[in-house]
Amino acid sequence: MRSRKGLFWLLMGVLTLANCQTGAAQGKKPKVVILATGGTIAGSATSQTSAGYQSGAVAVDALIAAVPQLKDIAEVSGEQIASIGSQDMNDEVWLKLAKRVNEILAKPDVAGIAITHGTDTMEETSYFLNLVVKSDKPVVLTGSMRPSTAMSADGPLNIYNAVAIAADPTARGRGVLVTVDDDVHSGHDIVKTHTTDVGTMASGEAGLVGATLFGKQTWYRTPSCVHTSKSEFRIEGVNALPRVDIIYAHANMSPDMVTSAVDHGQGPRDRRCG
Ligand code: ASP
């Protein structure tokens, strides 16, 4: 015999499905929020062929306005989280971004989130979000290698693809994704491999999660590592992250860097002081 609780959830499921179908029947587009953090994708240069530019100079509304085709695939709104080159990414912005992602995704009417970000630390931000976002809805980072003012800027199509993936129900449950240059990577695996090449992002042995062609996805795999809603990491109530130094090790290195890291480390020093 079916329990009362079981019947309740069955009813909720039917109502949700009916709601979605009504939305689709009414021609409503899925809601996607773009969170902007800066980067080359929001970069501005003095000429279309200039290699130098100012990172994060263009605001989210201008980025959205530059891709009018977005309105054909989603109901898009934008929020400015930061306006920095991602070489300057830090714990404060990470925590602000991750908390905002969780808040927005908790709204039942939001389908997914696209995040514009510099490419230098995109792998770190996507890895972090992959551990602390508490939702199966799509979260898709994107960036560009050419500033928004460049000849053949790669940002607009990357934004279009990121929004299309964020709006795509088949992207759910695949963890935090990154799309650049028509590829779809897992935030767990992505690595920036080149300073200027448009095809800079790679996923090494793990391989791509999928590919996108003008907003239409082909999926190759679902990342199997623990992520998002199944991850044990939580950021509610967390306002600072512990310091972790990464040291480049090489033959014949002196111990100075390690000694300095240990001296500045929080554990032993705090215990000595405490
Ligand atoms: N330095 C830039 C950044 O990471 C590079 C880029 O966006 O491609 O913001």
Boltz pocket constraint, residues with backbone or C-beta under 6 A from the ligand:
constraints:
  - pocket:
      binder: B
      contacts: [[A, 38], [A, 39], [A, 40], [A, 41], [A, 55], [A, 84], [A, 85], [A, 86], [A, 87], [A, 117], [A, 118], [A, 119], [A, 120], [A, 121], [A, 143], [A, 144], [A, 145]]
      max_distance: 6.0
